Amino acid sequence: MSRTKEFDPDAVLQQALELFWERGYEATSMADLVAHLGIARASIYATFGGKHDLYVRALDRYVQGRDPGLVEKLSQPGPALPAVRGLVAAYAAEAVSDQRRRGCMVVNAAVELMRRDPAAARRVEASWDTLEVALTSALTRARAQGEIPAAKEPRALARFLLVVLQGLQVLGRAQPDPGRVQDAAAQALSVLG
């Protein structure tokens, strides 16, 4: 007869996400996970696999909680440019208001693991692709609706904005100068025309 779990795996995964987001992968030891999650090491291995498996699942959860909302905001009917502008403003506001200085977990994974961890790299690239496609679609609609000049290339603009947004998230991990963040966001928006 199998034992029933004495913990909620979904709640534990959320707690692991918070710890990894706060500290990063390398700075979070298995002992830290055991202490933070309040479950035995054997239970972590039995339920989630090792530390890396748990991290990847936590990163998946983060992406699944964030990316659909971004896509939804950019794909609302009507004028598209206000949604793009709102997204840039939201990223800038988040960068200067992140009191815990966690930044974006996807960006954190890119900086810490992307070059040497194929599983993390795939998830980072997929998240960036999702945002790029959503921005390209919104900017294509904006161009078709006359909100941006016809000469503007939506995909190139989307890629530029992706880089700016991710840069704002990197700044959010540090002690960002609000003026620097706001100026960068304003310049990014001015490129739209």
TIBA-821095 format. One record per residue (C-alpha): residue in one letter; z, x, y. Coordinates in Angstrom, 2 decimals. Example, Ala and Ser with C-alpha at 12.3 -4.5 7.8 and 13.67 -1.06 7.14 Angstrom:
TIBA-821095
 r       Z       X       Y
 a    7.80   12.30   -4.50
 s    7.14   13.67   -1.06
This chain:
TIBA-821095
 r       Z       X       Y
 m    0.00    0.00    0.00
 s   -0.97    1.43    3.39
 r    1.54    1.69    6.18
 t    1.03   -0.32    9.31
 k    0.85    1.63   12.52
 e    4.02    1.60   14.58
 f    2.06    2.03   17.79
 d   -0.90    0.45   19.52
 p   -3.85    2.87   19.18
 d   -5.55    1.34   22.22
 a   -2.48    1.89   24.41
 v   -2.06    5.42   23.05
 l   -5.70    6.20   23.83
 q   -5.17    5.02   27.41
 q   -2.10    7.24   27.72
 a   -4.08   10.19   26.36
 l   -6.85    9.47   28.87
 e   -4.33    9.60   31.72
 l   -2.88   12.91   30.50
 f   -6.27   14.57   29.97
 w   -7.49   13.25   33.32
 e   -4.43   14.67   35.06
 r   -4.32   18.06   33.34
 g   -7.72   18.66   31.79
 y   -8.52   19.53   28.21
 e   -7.42   23.15   28.05
 a   -4.13   22.65   29.89
 t   -3.10   19.81   27.57
 s   -1.55   21.09   24.36
 m   -0.99   19.14   21.18
 a    2.75   19.40   21.93
 d    2.07   17.80   25.35
 l    0.21   14.96   23.66
 v    3.01   14.39   21.14
 a    5.59   14.28   23.94
 h    3.50   12.13   26.30
 l    2.25    9.68   23.69
 g    5.57    9.37   21.88
 i    4.00    9.57   18.44
 a    4.03   12.26   15.78
 r    1.34   14.92   15.53
 a    0.42   13.61   12.08
 s   -0.13   10.14   13.54
 i   -2.44   11.56   16.21
 y   -4.47   13.38   13.56
 a   -4.54   10.37   11.23
 t   -5.61    7.94   13.95
 f   -7.78    9.98   16.29
 g   -8.57   13.26   14.55
 g   -7.65   16.44   16.38
 k   -7.08   17.09   20.06
 h  -10.81   17.43   20.73
 d  -11.62   14.13   19.01
 l   -8.93   12.41   21.05
 y  -10.27   13.97   24.26
 v  -13.82   12.82   23.52
 r  -12.61    9.29   22.82
 a  -10.61    9.34   26.06
 l  -13.67   10.54   27.98
 d  -15.73    7.76   26.38
 r  -13.13    5.23   27.47
 y  -13.17    6.57   31.03
 v  -16.98    6.36   31.22
 q  -17.05    2.88   29.69
 g  -14.53    1.73   32.28
 r  -16.31    3.25   35.27
 d  -20.08    3.37   34.74
 p  -20.79   -0.35   34.18
 g  -19.08   -1.23   37.46
 l  -21.20    1.27   39.37
 v  -24.38   -0.07   37.79
 e  -23.35   -3.64   38.57
 k  -22.69   -2.82   42.24
 l  -26.11   -1.20   42.57
 s  -28.03   -3.96   40.81
 q  -26.84   -7.01   42.75
 p  -29.66   -9.23   44.06
 g  -30.58   -9.06   47.72
 p  -30.74   -6.02   49.98
 a  -30.17   -2.84   47.96
 l  -29.40   -0.32   50.68
 p  -25.98   -1.77   51.56
 a  -24.90   -1.28   47.93
 v  -26.03    2.36   47.99
 r  -24.26    2.94   51.29
 g  -21.16    1.21   49.94
 l  -21.16    3.44   46.86
 v  -21.34    6.62   48.97
 a  -18.55    5.30   51.22
 a  -16.42    4.42   48.18
 y  -16.83    7.91   46.69
 a  -15.89    9.48   50.03
 a  -12.84    7.24   50.40
 e  -11.76    7.99   46.84
 a  -12.13   11.73   47.43
 v   -9.69   11.74   50.35
 s   -7.27    9.16   48.99
 d   -6.75   10.47   45.45
 q   -3.04   11.18   45.82
 r   -2.73   12.59   42.32
 r   -5.73   14.88   42.87
 r   -7.32   13.96   39.58
 g  -10.88   13.67   40.82
 c  -13.39   12.12   38.43
 m  -12.81   12.75   34.73
 v  -16.57   13.16   34.15
 v  -16.81   15.82   36.85
 n  -13.66   17.47   35.53
 a  -15.21   17.57   32.05
 a  -18.42   19.03   33.47
 v  -16.60   21.80   35.30
 e  -14.22   22.62   32.47
 l  -16.22   22.06   29.29
 m  -19.90   21.34   29.77
 r  -21.26   24.82   29.10
 r  -19.39   25.25   25.82
 d  -18.69   21.78   24.45
 p  -21.78   19.86   23.31
 a  -19.86   16.59   22.80
 a  -18.45   16.66   26.33
 a  -21.83   17.78   27.73
 r  -23.61   14.80   26.13
 r  -21.14   12.38   27.68
 v  -21.32   14.00   31.11
 e  -25.13   13.98   31.04
 a  -25.20   10.36   29.87
 s  -22.88    9.32   32.70
 w  -24.94   11.21   35.27
 d  -28.14    9.71   33.84
 t  -26.67    6.22   34.11
 l  -25.78    6.74   37.77
 e  -29.14    8.37   38.55
 v  -31.09    5.51   36.94
 a  -28.98    2.89   38.77
 l  -29.47    4.68   42.10
 t  -33.21    5.11   41.46
 s  -33.54    1.42   40.68
 a  -31.60    0.38   43.78
 l  -33.58    2.75   46.01
 t  -36.87    1.57   44.50
 r  -35.88   -1.99   45.40
 a  -34.80   -0.82   48.86
 r  -38.19    0.81   49.42
 a  -40.05   -2.28   48.15
 q  -37.97   -4.47   50.49
 g  -38.68   -2.21   53.49
 e  -35.07   -0.98   53.76
 i  -36.10    2.67   53.48
 p  -39.39    4.27   54.52
 a  -42.27    3.98   52.06
 a  -42.63    7.78   52.05
 k  -39.14    8.24   50.55
 e  -39.16    9.06   46.83
 p  -36.44    6.94   45.14
 r  -35.84    9.27   42.18
 a  -35.52   12.38   44.37
 l  -33.15   10.51   46.69
 a  -31.14    9.31   43.71
 r  -30.81   12.85   42.40
 f  -29.74   14.09   45.82
 l  -27.12   11.35   46.09
 l  -25.91   12.07   42.54
 v  -25.27   15.68   43.51
 v  -23.51   14.67   46.73
 l  -21.35   12.09   44.94
 q  -20.33   14.57   42.27
 g  -19.56   17.14   44.97
 l  -17.33   14.63   46.73
 q  -15.48   14.20   43.44
 v  -14.98   17.95   43.15
 l  -13.51   17.98   46.65
 g  -11.29   15.08   45.62
 r   -9.70   17.32   43.02
 a   -8.56   19.73   45.75
 q   -6.96   19.02   49.11
 p  -10.11   17.80   50.84
 d  -10.53   17.91   54.58
 p  -11.28   14.25   55.44
 g  -13.66   15.37   58.17
 r  -15.66   17.48   55.74
 v  -15.90   14.58   53.28
 q  -16.87   12.04   55.95
 d  -19.46   14.37   57.50
 a  -21.02   15.03   54.09
 a  -21.14   11.32   53.31
 a  -22.67   10.54   56.71
 q  -25.35   13.20   56.26
 a  -26.15   11.87   52.80
 l  -26.59    8.39   54.24
 s  -28.74    9.68   57.11
 v  -31.28   11.00   54.58
 l  -31.97    7.44   53.54
 g  -33.62    6.78   56.88
